[in-house]
Amino acid sequence: MKPTVIIPAVVATVAALCVAALGATVTDLGPWYQALAKPDWNPPDVVFPMGWTAIYALITVSGITAWRAAPTSAQAEWVIGLFALNGFLNITWSILFFRFQRPDWAFWEVTLLWLSILAIMIYVARFSRSAALLLVPYLGWVSFAGALNWAVVQLNAPFG
């Protein structure tokens, strides 16, 4: 296998695993979370790890696809940077919501996360439509998470 295939695959996979592991580490479904009022349409807790596993797999494949399709090294660096920013925002949401117990702050942050996904999709679509389309479920998942986050804020505010 060529290094141009192996390197993006290894880097993207390790990065996705790190983001997933950090997100899982800071997610605490303990007494504080269980005591929150949630909307009737809140899925069972078991749905989230299954959903995130599928989403992270799609993010990884999208990142590899976009990185390999980037026509220049500068564009490949932008792909890496945009995915890195997105991973940072993904972890930050979990920290704000679960560790700081601030769903209100997390809601505003999830807006940035959503915008970062859209930015990646728009950027990579210029040279890889498939990489952009692989992120559609992620955008939908974060849209749903944002709506759920807003409902939690409305049902439980004020925080802090």
ChimeraX commands (.cxc) that place a marker at each C-alpha (Angstrom):
marker #1 position 0.00,0.00,0.00 radius 0.5
marker #1 position 1.25,3.49,-0.82 radius 0.5
marker #1 position 2.14,5.96,1.96 radius 0.5
marker #1 position -0.42,8.35,0.43 radius 0.5
marker #1 position -3.10,5.86,1.47 radius 0.5
marker #1 position -1.65,4.65,4.77 radius 0.5
marker #1 position -0.70,7.99,6.36 radius 0.5
marker #1 position -4.12,9.70,5.99 radius 0.5
marker #1 position -5.89,6.54,7.15 radius 0.5
marker #1 position -3.73,6.13,10.24 radius 0.5
marker #1 position -3.78,9.82,11.19 radius 0.5
marker #1 position -7.54,10.19,10.68 radius 0.5
marker #1 position -8.31,6.98,12.57 radius 0.5
marker #1 position -6.08,7.87,15.52 radius 0.5
marker #1 position -7.50,11.41,15.63 radius 0.5
marker #1 position -11.10,10.14,15.57 radius 0.5
marker #1 position -10.36,7.59,18.29 radius 0.5
marker #1 position -8.75,10.28,20.45 radius 0.5
marker #1 position -11.71,12.66,20.05 radius 0.5
marker #1 position -14.15,9.84,20.77 radius 0.5
marker #1 position -12.19,8.68,23.83 radius 0.5
marker #1 position -11.88,12.21,25.22 radius 0.5
marker #1 position -15.56,12.88,24.62 radius 0.5
marker #1 position -16.52,9.63,26.33 radius 0.5
marker #1 position -14.19,10.37,29.24 radius 0.5
marker #1 position -15.76,13.75,30.02 radius 0.5
marker #1 position -19.34,12.52,29.50 radius 0.5
marker #1 position -20.83,11.78,32.91 radius 0.5
marker #1 position -24.32,10.31,32.93 radius 0.5
marker #1 position -24.40,10.37,36.72 radius 0.5
marker #1 position -26.90,11.94,39.14 radius 0.5
marker #1 position -26.71,15.49,37.76 radius 0.5
marker #1 position -27.53,14.39,34.21 radius 0.5
marker #1 position -30.17,11.89,35.32 radius 0.5
marker #1 position -31.91,14.60,37.36 radius 0.5
marker #1 position -32.27,16.93,34.36 radius 0.5
marker #1 position -35.75,17.26,32.90 radius 0.5
marker #1 position -35.61,16.07,29.30 radius 0.5
marker #1 position -38.17,16.28,26.50 radius 0.5
marker #1 position -40.36,13.28,25.70 radius 0.5
marker #1 position -38.47,12.80,22.44 radius 0.5
marker #1 position -35.12,12.32,24.22 radius 0.5
marker #1 position -33.75,8.94,23.06 radius 0.5
marker #1 position -32.63,6.33,25.59 radius 0.5
marker #1 position -29.04,6.85,26.79 radius 0.5
marker #1 position -27.89,3.68,24.98 radius 0.5
marker #1 position -28.62,5.32,21.59 radius 0.5
marker #1 position -25.91,7.96,21.95 radius 0.5
marker #1 position -22.80,5.74,22.03 radius 0.5
marker #1 position -24.15,3.70,19.11 radius 0.5
marker #1 position -24.91,6.85,17.13 radius 0.5
marker #1 position -21.55,8.43,17.90 radius 0.5
marker #1 position -19.70,5.26,16.87 radius 0.5
marker #1 position -21.32,5.36,13.44 radius 0.5
marker #1 position -20.78,9.13,13.17 radius 0.5
marker #1 position -17.07,8.88,14.07 radius 0.5
marker #1 position -16.62,6.14,11.46 radius 0.5
marker #1 position -18.17,8.42,8.82 radius 0.5
marker #1 position -16.06,11.40,9.97 radius 0.5
marker #1 position -12.94,9.26,9.68 radius 0.5
marker #1 position -13.76,8.07,6.17 radius 0.5
marker #1 position -14.68,11.61,5.15 radius 0.5
marker #1 position -11.40,12.97,6.50 radius 0.5
marker #1 position -9.35,10.32,4.71 radius 0.5
marker #1 position -11.29,10.84,1.48 radius 0.5
marker #1 position -10.95,14.63,1.60 radius 0.5
marker #1 position -7.27,14.57,2.56 radius 0.5
marker #1 position -6.43,12.18,-0.28 radius 0.5
marker #1 position -8.55,14.15,-2.78 radius 0.5
marker #1 position -7.08,17.55,-1.92 radius 0.5
marker #1 position -5.34,18.74,-5.08 radius 0.5
marker #1 position -2.57,20.62,-3.25 radius 0.5
marker #1 position -0.70,20.17,0.01 radius 0.5
marker #1 position -2.07,23.54,1.19 radius 0.5
marker #1 position -5.63,22.29,0.68 radius 0.5
marker #1 position -4.77,19.03,2.47 radius 0.5
marker #1 position -3.48,21.10,5.40 radius 0.5
marker #1 position -6.77,23.03,5.46 radius 0.5
marker #1 position -8.65,19.72,5.54 radius 0.5
marker #1 position -6.58,18.64,8.56 radius 0.5
marker #1 position -7.07,22.01,10.25 radius 0.5
marker #1 position -10.83,22.06,9.73 radius 0.5
marker #1 position -11.24,18.52,11.03 radius 0.5
marker #1 position -8.98,19.32,14.01 radius 0.5
marker #1 position -11.05,22.40,14.85 radius 0.5
marker #1 position -14.19,20.30,14.61 radius 0.5
marker #1 position -12.74,17.68,16.94 radius 0.5
marker #1 position -11.83,20.39,19.44 radius 0.5
marker #1 position -15.37,21.81,19.31 radius 0.5
marker #1 position -16.83,18.32,19.66 radius 0.5
marker #1 position -14.87,17.69,22.88 radius 0.5
marker #1 position -15.57,21.21,24.17 radius 0.5
marker #1 position -19.32,20.61,23.97 radius 0.5
marker #1 position -19.03,17.57,26.23 radius 0.5
marker #1 position -16.89,19.49,28.70 radius 0.5
marker #1 position -19.34,22.40,28.86 radius 0.5
marker #1 position -22.43,20.23,29.13 radius 0.5
marker #1 position -21.26,17.42,31.42 radius 0.5
marker #1 position -18.22,18.64,33.36 radius 0.5
marker #1 position -19.15,22.30,33.80 radius 0.5
marker #1 position -22.85,21.34,33.94 radius 0.5
marker #1 position -23.70,24.29,31.72 radius 0.5
marker #1 position -26.15,23.18,29.02 radius 0.5
marker #1 position -26.78,26.88,28.34 radius 0.5
marker #1 position -23.15,27.48,27.36 radius 0.5
marker #1 position -23.07,24.12,25.55 radius 0.5
marker #1 position -26.00,25.20,23.38 radius 0.5
marker #1 position -24.09,28.21,22.05 radius 0.5
marker #1 position -21.03,26.05,21.55 radius 0.5
marker #1 position -23.00,23.39,19.64 radius 0.5
marker #1 position -23.90,26.18,17.20 radius 0.5
marker #1 position -20.17,26.62,16.51 radius 0.5
marker #1 position -19.78,22.85,16.18 radius 0.5
marker #1 position -22.63,22.77,13.64 radius 0.5
marker #1 position -21.06,25.64,11.69 radius 0.5
marker #1 position -17.70,23.85,11.67 radius 0.5
marker #1 position -19.31,20.77,10.11 radius 0.5
marker #1 position -20.95,22.94,7.48 radius 0.5
marker #1 position -17.63,24.69,6.80 radius 0.5
marker #1 position -15.89,21.34,6.28 radius 0.5
marker #1 position -18.65,20.17,3.96 radius 0.5
marker #1 position -18.49,23.32,1.85 radius 0.5
marker #1 position -14.69,23.32,1.71 radius 0.5
marker #1 position -14.19,19.66,0.82 radius 0.5
marker #1 position -17.10,19.56,-1.65 radius 0.5
marker #1 position -14.94,21.60,-4.02 radius 0.5
marker #1 position -12.71,18.56,-4.60 radius 0.5
marker #1 position -14.56,15.61,-3.03 radius 0.5
marker #1 position -18.32,15.48,-3.13 radius 0.5
marker #1 position -18.27,12.08,-1.42 radius 0.5
marker #1 position -16.25,13.43,1.54 radius 0.5
marker #1 position -18.83,16.18,1.97 radius 0.5
marker #1 position -21.79,13.78,1.69 radius 0.5
marker #1 position -20.28,11.46,4.30 radius 0.5
marker #1 position -20.73,14.31,6.80 radius 0.5
marker #1 position -24.48,14.75,6.18 radius 0.5
marker #1 position -25.41,12.28,8.97 radius 0.5
marker #1 position -23.03,14.12,11.34 radius 0.5
marker #1 position -24.69,17.44,10.52 radius 0.5
marker #1 position -28.10,15.84,11.12 radius 0.5
marker #1 position -26.94,14.24,14.38 radius 0.5
marker #1 position -25.55,17.54,15.69 radius 0.5
marker #1 position -28.72,19.34,14.57 radius 0.5
marker #1 position -30.75,16.88,16.63 radius 0.5
marker #1 position -28.31,17.20,19.55 radius 0.5
marker #1 position -28.58,20.99,19.36 radius 0.5
marker #1 position -32.37,20.83,19.47 radius 0.5
marker #1 position -32.19,18.43,22.40 radius 0.5
marker #1 position -29.66,20.67,24.15 radius 0.5
marker #1 position -31.98,23.67,23.68 radius 0.5
marker #1 position -34.91,21.70,25.10 radius 0.5
marker #1 position -32.83,20.76,28.16 radius 0.5
marker #1 position -31.96,24.43,28.66 radius 0.5
marker #1 position -35.62,25.45,28.39 radius 0.5
marker #1 position -36.76,22.74,30.82 radius 0.5
marker #1 position -34.04,23.29,33.43 radius 0.5
marker #1 position -32.74,26.88,33.34 radius 0.5
marker #1 position -31.22,28.77,35.01 radius 0.5
marker #1 position -27.79,27.17,35.35 radius 0.5
marker #1 position -24.75,28.26,37.31 radius 0.5
marker link #1:1,2 radius 0.2
marker link #1:2,3 radius 0.2
marker link #1:3,4 radius 0.2
marker link #1:4,5 radius 0.2
marker link #1:5,6 radius 0.2
marker link #1:6,7 radius 0.2
marker link #1:7,8 radius 0.2
marker link #1:8,9 radius 0.2
marker link #1:9,10 radius 0.2
marker link #1:10,11 radius 0.2
marker link #1:11,12 radius 0.2
marker link #1:12,13 radius 0.2
marker link #1:13,14 radius 0.2
marker link #1:14,15 radius 0.2
marker link #1:15,16 radius 0.2
marker link #1:16,17 radius 0.2
marker link #1:17,18 radius 0.2
marker link #1:18,19 radius 0.2
marker link #1:19,20 radius 0.2
marker link #1:20,21 radius 0.2
marker link #1:21,22 radius 0.2
marker link #1:22,23 radius 0.2
marker link #1:23,24 radius 0.2
marker link #1:24,25 radius 0.2
marker link #1:25,26 radius 0.2
marker link #1:26,27 radius 0.2
marker link #1:27,28 radius 0.2
marker link #1:28,29 radius 0.2
marker link #1:29,30 radius 0.2
marker link #1:30,31 radius 0.2
marker link #1:31,32 radius 0.2
marker link #1:32,33 radius 0.2
marker link #1:33,34 radius 0.2
marker link #1:34,35 radius 0.2
marker link #1:35,36 radius 0.2
marker link #1:36,37 radius 0.2
marker link #1:37,38 radius 0.2
marker link #1:38,39 radius 0.2
marker link #1:39,40 radius 0.2
marker link #1:40,41 radius 0.2
marker link #1:41,42 radius 0.2
marker link #1:42,43 radius 0.2
marker link #1:43,44 radius 0.2
marker link #1:44,45 radius 0.2
marker link #1:45,46 radius 0.2
marker link #1:46,47 radius 0.2
marker link #1:47,48 radius 0.2
marker link #1:48,49 radius 0.2
marker link #1:49,50 radius 0.2
marker link #1:50,51 radius 0.2
marker link #1:51,52 radius 0.2
marker link #1:52,53 radius 0.2
marker link #1:53,54 radius 0.2
marker link #1:54,55 radius 0.2
marker link #1:55,56 radius 0.2
marker link #1:56,57 radius 0.2
marker link #1:57,58 radius 0.2
marker link #1:58,59 radius 0.2
marker link #1:59,60 radius 0.2
marker link #1:60,61 radius 0.2
marker link #1:61,62 radius 0.2
marker link #1:62,63 radius 0.2
marker link #1:63,64 radius 0.2
marker link #1:64,65 radius 0.2
marker link #1:65,66 radius 0.2
marker link #1:66,67 radius 0.2
marker link #1:67,68 radius 0.2
marker link #1:68,69 radius 0.2
marker link #1:69,70 radius 0.2
marker link #1:70,71 radius 0.2
marker link #1:71,72 radius 0.2
marker link #1:72,73 radius 0.2
marker link #1:73,74 radius 0.2
marker link #1:74,75 radius 0.2
marker link #1:75,76 radius 0.2
marker link #1:76,77 radius 0.2
marker link #1:77,78 radius 0.2
marker link #1:78,79 radius 0.2
marker link #1:79,80 radius 0.2
marker link #1:80,81 radius 0.2
marker link #1:81,82 radius 0.2
marker link #1:82,83 radius 0.2
marker link #1:83,84 radius 0.2
marker link #1:84,85 radius 0.2
marker link #1:85,86 radius 0.2
marker link #1:86,87 radius 0.2
marker link #1:87,88 radius 0.2
marker link #1:88,89 radius 0.2
marker link #1:89,90 radius 0.2
marker link #1:90,91 radius 0.2
marker link #1:91,92 radius 0.2
marker link #1:92,93 radius 0.2
marker link #1:93,94 radius 0.2
marker link #1:94,95 radius 0.2
marker link #1:95,96 radius 0.2
marker link #1:96,97 radius 0.2
marker link #1:97,98 radius 0.2
marker link #1:98,99 radius 0.2
marker link #1:99,100 radius 0.2
marker link #1:100,101 radius 0.2
marker link #1:101,102 radius 0.2
marker link #1:102,103 radius 0.2
marker link #1:103,104 radius 0.2
marker link #1:104,105 radius 0.2
marker link #1:105,106 radius 0.2
marker link #1:106,107 radius 0.2
marker link #1:107,108 radius 0.2
marker link #1:108,109 radius 0.2
marker link #1:109,110 radius 0.2
marker link #1:110,111 radius 0.2
marker link #1:111,112 radius 0.2
marker link #1:112,113 radius 0.2
marker link #1:113,114 radius 0.2
marker link #1:114,115 radius 0.2
marker link #1:115,116 radius 0.2
marker link #1:116,117 radius 0.2
marker link #1:117,118 radius 0.2
marker link #1:118,119 radius 0.2
marker link #1:119,120 radius 0.2
marker link #1:120,121 radius 0.2
marker link #1:121,122 radius 0.2
marker link #1:122,123 radius 0.2
marker link #1:123,124 radius 0.2
marker link #1:124,125 radius 0.2
marker link #1:125,126 radius 0.2
marker link #1:126,127 radius 0.2
marker link #1:127,128 radius 0.2
marker link #1:128,129 radius 0.2
marker link #1:129,130 radius 0.2
marker link #1:130,131 radius 0.2
marker link #1:131,132 radius 0.2
marker link #1:132,133 radius 0.2
marker link #1:133,134 radius 0.2
marker link #1:134,135 radius 0.2
marker link #1:135,136 radius 0.2
marker link #1:136,137 radius 0.2
marker link #1:137,138 radius 0.2
marker link #1:138,139 radius 0.2
marker link #1:139,140 radius 0.2
marker link #1:140,141 radius 0.2
marker link #1:141,142 radius 0.2
marker link #1:142,143 radius 0.2
marker link #1:143,144 radius 0.2
marker link #1:144,145 radius 0.2
marker link #1:145,146 radius 0.2
marker link #1:146,147 radius 0.2
marker link #1:147,148 radius 0.2
marker link #1:148,149 radius 0.2
marker link #1:149,150 radius 0.2
marker link #1:150,151 radius 0.2
marker link #1:151,152 radius 0.2
marker link #1:152,153 radius 0.2
marker link #1:153,154 radius 0.2
marker link #1:154,155 radius 0.2
marker link #1:155,156 radius 0.2
marker link #1:156,157 radius 0.2
marker link #1:157,158 radius 0.2
marker link #1:158,159 radius 0.2
marker link #1:159,160 radius 0.2
view
